Amino acid sequence: MAKPNRIIAIFKAIHFRGRFFIALGGCISILAASFGIPLLFPLGQSMLVILAVLTLAELIILFSGRYAVKVVRKTPKLLSMGDDNPIRLEITNVSPVRLEMNVFDELPVQLQRRDFEFTFWCSPKEEKKTLYHVNPKTRGEYFWGRTNIHVSSILGLVSRHYRVPNGEMVPAFPSIIQMKKYELLAFAKISNFEGIKKIRRLGHSYEFEQIKAYVQGDDIRSINWKATSRRNTLMVNQYEDERSQQMYTIIDKSRAMHMPFNELSLLDYAINTSLVIANIALKKHDRAGLITFSDKIGSTIPAERSQTQIKKILNALYSEKAHVREANYDLLYRSVKNVIRSRSLIFFYTNFESAYAMERALPVLKRINHTHLLVVMIFENTELIDYSRKDAEYMTDIYTQTIADKLVLEKKHMVMKLRKYGIQTILSRPEDLSINTVNKYLELKAKGLI
């Protein structure tokens, strides 16, 4: 069976262009012989022979070795959800001739792309490096299939199809790229130019770190006069933020968090932000923990400051899924009471789409805020806001836009009511959730409110 399969593969490899010219030469020869045209017959025979020789030569060149190309795909160990992840293809022409390559990389089914290809020419022994990006919108396993390459030489009479068996699986986790990005911004001196606010420290509710020589710009209220008299030079006390404070993120996984914005669900925005703020809290030497819930309690990770804590949180967030039932706030309160024993900063990510939903959760939020420092993060419905600002063309548009304005205003009233009861509340666009959470955390640390 090997030889017939080889013959079929070689026949299929003869490009349409090559078949056309060979057929053309054969037709000229047949017409010349049929109609008795002496000049066309040798011309057709010569064309047929030349094309047959060229085609045979290309067949020998492309099929003489097992492989004419070498392909290496380089993917990250982990994909970051919601970010552009680089994928590199290194393709080497190991044949002695210049080849045209049409490359088709079999992308994961979640990306929904079946027309992904690129074409280039590659000289002998030359290596071509191609970079493309994938942006996963869901967590889970992403499987790459084979890399398919159609190669042909300069004449293009023959092409050969290579199927490179380089399939692999890469898991898509919550955004590690965002985590690293905001870590750098939060600790950079020029971070305020990137959206991270610089918060001025109020008072000295911080831990003493050391006594150092005064430099221009130090707070004169920090001058240590005893040390100054001993050293005969100005010395100041240096303070640092209090350490080992507890910070928890609580994520609502109920059906209210199913709503998608820019292809990511609100739950995924909250998951990405939870990883960002947990990492920054750990870098600030605080203890970070996690609680997820819907109609029942999901992941529960007590606040710690160990080296493996961020890995625990990352793995827990990776496996979280949205539920279709309503959130059980009484169950949440009992879980918070049992798990969080000392005063902590709590970032609570939820989505109240009606005043009734907020009123139902308000008693529990007030009780949690009485014991802890609670920050409720609510999502703006950006699509609803954009729709309400469009120009109305018909009477029905006026009616629906009025309803949209009412819903937008209702959410602002919910925020005002929560703040009225002393609950810190942020109304954030989904894409700005991480930056707003980091700014709030730094602000509360600077004010010494935790």
TAVEN-V286558 format. One record per residue. PSI is psi in whole degrees, 0 to 359 (999 if undefined). Layout:
psi=PSI
psi=PSI
//
This chain:
psi=342
psi=318
psi=312
psi=320
psi=321
psi=319
psi=317
psi=319
psi=319
psi=319
psi=316
psi=332
psi=336
psi=116
psi=156
psi=323
psi=316
psi=317
psi=321
psi=313
psi=322
psi=317
psi=322
psi=316
psi=319
psi=320
psi=320
psi=317
psi=318
psi=317
psi=319
psi=319
psi=326
psi=317
psi=3
psi=40
psi=105
psi=327
psi=326
psi=332
psi=309
psi=329
psi=315
psi=319
psi=318
psi=317
psi=317
psi=318
psi=314
psi=313
psi=322
psi=320
psi=315
psi=318
psi=318
psi=321
psi=316
psi=322
psi=317
psi=318
psi=315
psi=332
psi=7
psi=323
psi=167
psi=319
psi=136
psi=349
psi=154
psi=131
psi=132
psi=123
psi=130
psi=116
psi=156
psi=157
psi=326
psi=141
psi=144
psi=120
psi=132
psi=3
psi=162
psi=117
psi=128
psi=135
psi=128
psi=136
psi=126
psi=112
psi=123
psi=132
psi=106
psi=2
psi=167
psi=5
psi=162
psi=133
psi=146
psi=131
psi=128
psi=115
psi=129
psi=110
psi=128
psi=103
psi=161
psi=149
psi=333
psi=336
psi=343
psi=49
psi=123
psi=2
psi=26
psi=112
psi=160
psi=152
psi=141
psi=165
psi=144
psi=122
psi=165
psi=134
psi=11
psi=145
psi=126
psi=130
psi=123
psi=134
psi=130
psi=167
psi=146
psi=145
psi=90
psi=136
psi=356
psi=154
psi=154
psi=193
psi=130
psi=121
psi=123
psi=138
psi=211
psi=161
psi=119
psi=130
psi=126
psi=119
psi=145
psi=157
psi=192
psi=318
psi=331
psi=23
psi=335
psi=143
psi=150
psi=138
psi=121
psi=132
psi=104
psi=116
psi=72
psi=35
psi=148
psi=162
psi=133
psi=124
psi=144
psi=114
psi=170
psi=155
psi=102
psi=331
psi=314
psi=321
psi=313
psi=322
psi=310
psi=336
psi=316
psi=318
psi=322
psi=333
psi=1
psi=145
psi=333
psi=23
psi=338
psi=340
psi=347
psi=7
psi=343
psi=124
psi=141
psi=123
psi=126
psi=134
psi=139
psi=120
psi=198
psi=46
psi=55
psi=167
psi=137
psi=136
psi=305
psi=170
psi=130
psi=167
psi=143
psi=136
psi=156
psi=129
psi=343
psi=151
psi=122
psi=341
psi=348
psi=7
psi=130
psi=103
psi=328
psi=313
psi=326
psi=318
psi=326
psi=321
psi=345
psi=28
psi=153
psi=127
psi=144
psi=153
psi=135
psi=133
psi=160
psi=162
psi=146
psi=140
psi=172
psi=29
psi=151
psi=136
psi=126
psi=147
psi=131
psi=125
psi=126
psi=121
psi=12
psi=181
psi=341
psi=340
psi=9
psi=337
psi=129
psi=144
psi=123
psi=41
psi=354
psi=140
psi=162
psi=327
psi=319
psi=323
psi=316
psi=322
psi=315
psi=316
psi=322
psi=321
psi=320
psi=309
psi=327
psi=319
psi=317
psi=320
psi=319
psi=322
psi=334
psi=9
psi=24
psi=171
psi=132
psi=139
psi=175
psi=139
psi=131
psi=149
psi=161
psi=249
psi=352
psi=163
psi=135
psi=244
psi=140
psi=111
psi=110
psi=148
psi=126
psi=173
psi=30
psi=167
psi=337
psi=4
psi=318
psi=328
psi=321
psi=314
psi=318
psi=314
psi=324
psi=318
psi=328
psi=324
psi=2
psi=142
psi=149
psi=146
psi=161
psi=359
psi=170
psi=157
psi=141
psi=99
psi=332
psi=319
psi=322
psi=316
psi=317
psi=322
psi=316
psi=319
psi=323
psi=324
psi=317
psi=98
psi=334
psi=163
psi=132
psi=160
psi=127
psi=122
psi=119
psi=117
psi=118
psi=181
psi=101
psi=113
psi=358
psi=156
psi=327
psi=317
psi=321
psi=318
psi=326
psi=327
psi=344
psi=314
psi=320
psi=319
psi=322
psi=319
psi=320
psi=317
psi=335
psi=328
psi=328
psi=175
psi=103
psi=132
psi=114
psi=124
psi=114
psi=144
psi=136
psi=143
psi=88
psi=326
psi=323
psi=321
psi=315
psi=320
psi=320
psi=340
psi=357
psi=155
psi=131
psi=134
psi=327
psi=169
psi=323
psi=327
psi=321
psi=318
psi=310
psi=326
psi=328
psi=318
psi=319
psi=317
psi=320
psi=318
psi=322
psi=316
psi=323
psi=322
psi=324
psi=323
psi=325
psi=318
psi=316
psi=321
psi=319
psi=317
psi=329
psi=326
psi=15
psi=13
psi=120
psi=128
psi=137
psi=126
psi=112
psi=144
psi=144
psi=319
psi=344
psi=9
psi=316
psi=313
psi=322
psi=323
psi=316
psi=316
psi=319
psi=319
psi=313
psi=323
psi=314
psi=325
psi=317
psi=325
psi=354
psi=34
psi=346
psi=999
//
